[in-house]
Amino acid sequence: MPTYEYECRACGYRFEHRQAMNEAPITECPKCHQTVSRTISGGSGFILKGSGWSRPGASKSSCSLEQEGKTCCGQDERCATPHCGERTDE
């Protein structure tokens, strides 16, 4: 459930409220009971997509070597000890 930020147009009070995306926005300030507006906030989760990103629980058989011919660190054979993403030639 996302957290939305609100600001009162009358008194300037700012607050956050967790609510479902399909819930109607809050319209009343909890302090002065005047009109509030939802503000644009800067934070949210993100999802990494595409090849080369490691997923928790991914098996060694899902290494990019099988799909792309090279590992994510640029080797043309499977990495020995390090996890994918760590260079072994340095």
HELIX and SHEET records of a PDB file:
HELIX    1   1 LYS A   60  SER A   62  5                                   3    
HELIX    2   2 SER A   64  GLU A   68  1                                   5    
SHEET    1   A 3 ARG A  14  ARG A  18  0                                        
SHEET    2   A 3 THR A   3  CYS A   8 -1                                        
SHEET    3   A 3 VAL A  36  THR A  39 -1                                        
END                                                                             
